[in-house]
C-alpha cells in the first residue's frame, strides 16, 4: 500500500466530506479505488485514516458516513444534563431506557454515593442518541429513596436531570473523570460501533446543591466520532 497516496486521498476526501450533510454516505472502498486508480488496500487505508480523524462514522454492515461531531461541554457551572448539553450544542438528544432495576451497588459505588448500610439504588441503563445516531451508553445509580418509582418517571420524561428536579432536587457536578478507552465488545455492540473502537469513558458524581448529598453516579461510554468531549475550567488570574 502506498502510504503517501492514501494520506493524500484521505486529505482530499476530508475536504469533500466536511461539505456533505451530516450522515451522508461516503464512497466505498471500491468507489474510491476506481476514482483514484489505486488498489483496494490503499482505498481502505484512506477510509481508516478518515475514521481515525473522526471525519467519518463507520457503521457495521452499512458503510461509512459523514460525521460532524458536536461539542459536549463539561464544567462546574453547566447543569449535569445530557439532554440540555446536547441541545446547547445545536443537536437533538434522545435517550431510551434499556432497563431500570432496584439493586444493591457494590461497596465502591455505595461509598461514592454515601449510602446508609443496606440502602439500595435504582440501576438505570440507557442508550442515548444525538440526531438519532447512537452516541452514548450509560449505567447510572440513583438512591431509591430519592425517586420511589424511577421506571415510571422515566417513561414520562427521558431526562434523568429533569426527573430529579421534578422530585425537588437540584443536581450539580461534584466531580468528573474521563479517559479515552477502547470499547469492550458489549459496549461496541450497544453503540453499533466497530470492534475495538476508541471512545470516551466518563464517570461522574452529581450531588444536590442544597443538601450536598449524592443523587446519581454515572458511568458513560461515548462514541468519539459523534461527540467531542470538552472540559472547561475557570482561571483565577489573581490566585498565586
C-alpha positions in Angstrom: 0.0 0.0 0.0 1.3 3.4 -1.0 1.3 5.3 2.4 1.8 8.7 0.8 -1.0 8.0 -1.7 -3.7 7.0 0.9 -2.8 10.1 3.1 -3.3 12.3 0.0 -6.6 10.6 -0.9 -7.8 11.0 2.8 -6.9 14.7 2.7 -8.9 15.3 -0.5 -11.9 13.3 0.7 -11.9 15.0 4.1 -12.4 18.4 2.3 -15.3 17.0 0.4 -16.9 15.2 3.3 -16.9 18.3 5.5 -19.1 19.9 2.9 -21.6 17.0 3.0 -24.7 16.9 5.2 -24.1 15.0 8.5 -24.9 11.3 8.0 -24.4 11.4 4.2 -23.0 8.2 2.9 -19.4 8.5 1.7 -17.8 6.5 -1.1 -17.0 2.8 -0.5 -13.5 1.2 -0.9 -14.4 0.1 -4.3 -15.6 3.5 -5.4 -12.5 5.2 -4.0 -10.2 2.7 -5.7 -11.9 3.2 -9.1 -11.9 7.0 -8.8 -8.3 7.4 -7.8 -7.0 4.4 -9.8 -5.5 2.7 -6.7 -5.6 -0.7 -5.1 -8.5 -1.6 -2.6 -5.9 -1.7 0.2 -5.0 1.9 -0.5 -8.6 2.9 -0.5 -9.1 1.0 2.7 -6.2 2.9 4.2 -7.8 6.2 3.3 -11.0 5.3 5.0 -9.2 4.1 8.1 -7.4 7.4 8.2 -10.7 9.3 7.9 -12.2 7.2 10.7 -9.2 7.8 13.0 -9.6 11.5 12.5 -13.4 11.2 13.2 -14.2 12.7 9.8 -16.4 9.7 9.0 -18.5 7.4 11.1 -18.3 3.7 10.2 -21.4 1.5 10.9 -21.0 -2.2 10.9 -22.7 -3.7 7.8 -23.9 -0.4 6.5 -20.8 1.5 5.3 -19.2 4.9 6.2 -21.0 8.2 6.7 -20.0 11.9 7.1 -19.7 12.7 10.8 -20.0 16.3 12.1 -19.3 15.9 15.8 -21.0 18.0 18.5 -19.0 19.6 21.4 -20.1 18.1 24.7 -19.0 20.6 27.2 -18.4 19.8 30.9 -17.8 22.4 33.5 -18.7 23.1 37.1 -21.3 25.8 36.2 -23.2 23.8 33.5 -26.1 21.6 34.5 -25.1 17.9 34.5 -27.8 17.1 31.9 -27.2 15.0 28.7 -30.3 16.5 27.1 -29.5 20.1 27.9 -25.9 19.9 26.9 -26.7 18.2 23.5 -29.4 20.8 22.8 -26.9 23.6 23.7 -24.6 22.1 21.0 -27.3 22.5 18.4 -28.3 18.9 18.2 -31.4 16.8 19.1 -31.0 14.5 22.1 -32.9 11.3 22.9 -32.5 8.6 25.4 -34.0 5.1 25.5 -34.2 3.2 28.8 -33.0 -0.3 28.3 -33.5 -1.4 31.9 -34.3 0.1 35.3 -34.0 -2.2 38.3 -33.6 -1.9 42.1 -30.3 -3.4 43.2 -27.6 -3.1 45.8 -24.5 -1.4 44.4 -21.0 -2.8 45.2 -19.0 -1.4 48.1 -17.1 1.1 45.9 -20.2 2.5 44.4 -22.0 2.6 47.7 -19.1 4.6 49.2 -19.2 7.1 46.4 -22.9 7.6 46.9 -22.5 7.7 50.7 -25.3 5.2 51.2 -26.5 4.0 54.5 -25.9 0.3 55.3 -28.4 -1.8 53.4 -29.6 1.0 51.2 -30.5 0.1 47.7 -30.5 2.0 44.4 -32.1 2.2 41.0 -29.7 0.9 38.3 -30.7 2.8 35.2 -29.3 1.7 31.8 -29.8 3.9 28.8 -28.8 4.3 25.2 -28.6 8.0 24.3 -28.7 9.5 20.8 -27.5 12.6 19.0 -29.7 13.4 16.0 -31.0 9.8 16.1 -27.5 8.4 16.0 -26.3 6.1 18.9 -23.9 8.3 20.8 -23.7 7.2 24.5 -24.3 4.1 26.6 -24.7 4.7 30.3 -25.2 3.0 33.6 -26.5 5.2 36.4 -27.0 4.6 40.1 -29.6 6.7 41.9 -30.5 6.2 45.6 -34.0 4.6 45.6 -35.3 6.9 48.4 -34.9 9.9 46.1 -37.3 8.7 43.4 -39.5 5.8 44.6 -40.6 4.7 41.1 -37.9 5.8 38.7 -39.0 3.5 35.9 -42.4 5.1 35.8 -40.9 8.6 35.9 -38.6 7.8 33.1 -41.5 6.7 30.9 -42.8 10.2 31.1 -39.5 12.1 30.7 -36.3 10.6 29.3 -34.1 13.2 31.0 -32.9 12.0 34.4 -31.8 15.5 35.3 -35.4 16.8 34.8 -36.9 13.9 36.7 -34.6 14.6 39.7 -35.6 18.3 39.5 -39.3 17.3 39.5 -38.7 15.5 42.8 -37.3 18.6 44.4 -33.6 18.1 43.8 -31.1 20.4 42.1 -28.2 18.2 40.7 -24.7 19.7 40.4 -21.4 18.1 39.4 -19.3 17.1 42.3 -16.5 15.5 40.2 -15.9 14.1 36.7 -13.2 11.7 35.5 -12.7 10.9 31.8 -10.4 8.7 29.9 -10.0 7.6 26.3 -10.7 3.8 26.2 -11.1 1.0 23.7 -14.8 -0.1 23.8 -15.4 -3.6 25.3 -17.2 -5.8 22.8 -20.6 -5.4 24.6 -20.3 -1.6 24.6 -19.4 -1.5 20.9 -22.4 -3.7 20.2 -24.7 -1.3 22.2 -23.3 1.7 20.4 -23.3 0.0 16.9 -19.6 0.8 16.8 -16.8 -1.1 15.0 -15.0 -3.6 17.2 -12.0 -2.1 19.1 -13.3 1.5 18.6 -11.6 4.2 20.7 -14.1 6.4 22.6 -14.6 8.3 25.8 -15.3 6.7 29.2 -16.8 9.3 31.7 -17.5 8.6 35.3 -19.2 11.4 37.3 -20.9 12.0 40.6 -23.7 14.6 41.0 -24.9 16.0 44.3 -27.8 18.1 45.4 -27.0 21.8 45.7 -29.0 22.1 48.9 -28.1 19.0 50.9 -24.8 18.2 49.2 -25.9 14.5 49.2 -25.1 12.4 46.1 -28.1 12.0 43.8 -26.5 10.0 40.9 -23.4 8.1 39.9 -22.9 7.7 36.2 -20.7 5.5 34.1 -21.0 6.5 30.4 -19.2 5.5 27.2 -19.4 7.9 24.2 -18.6 7.5 20.5 -15.7 9.8 19.7 -16.9 10.1 16.1 -20.2 11.7 17.3 -19.2 13.6 20.4 -16.1 15.7 21.2 -15.8 16.0 25.0 -14.6 19.4 26.1 -13.6 20.2 29.7 -13.7 23.8 30.7 -12.3 25.2 33.9 -12.4 28.8 35.2 -9.0 30.5 35.6 -8.4 32.8 38.6 -5.8 35.4 37.4 -5.3 36.8 40.9 -4.6 33.4 42.5 -0.8 32.9 43.2 
